[in-house]
Amino acid sequence: MDLTLPTPEATHRFGERLARLLRAGDLVLLQGGLGAGKTTLAQGIGAGLRVRGHVASPTFIIARTHRPLGDGPWLVHVDAYRLGSLDELEALDLDTSLEESVTVVEWGEGLAEVLSDDRLEIALDRPHGGIEDGSQELVDDAPRRATVTARGDRWAGVDLEVLREGP
């Protein structure tokens, strides 16, 4: 499924809607370039799950755990950007908390898929525009595109159309 997210706020709201579908044991892999909206989406998921603390990019500490305010699942937010191997991913022991938490992994493509056959993969794309010297820079006010791919039995029959923002 493809979605257009016209603003960072729309990306956050998309995360909140996604959180309504998520339950303990779910794995969400976020991919996209710098500034594409991965952390904004993770913040929306955290808001929708009603977790404690500010959901921020875990770039330097690799993984952050957020407890729920109520009875919901924990959120484990991982930034795999600095991980160089499957051994480094396994050293985080994510599989020990996977069943009790919603695990969101930024930059996990090509690495974190081994955590579960059942997962959502969300690719975020933010347009770039050329400038006079031929280099590329992010276009601040351009909408992002999100492509959501459901993998595994967990997502069979789940209506992902509820992720679209209504009128």
Secondary structure by P-SEA (a helix, b strand, c coil): cccccccaaaaaaaaaaaaaaccccbbbbbbbcccccaaaaaaaaaaaacccccccccccccbbbbbbcccbbbbbbbbccccccaaaaaaacccccccccbbbbccccccccccccbbbbbbbbbbbbbccccbbbbcccbbbbbbbbbbcccccccccccccccc
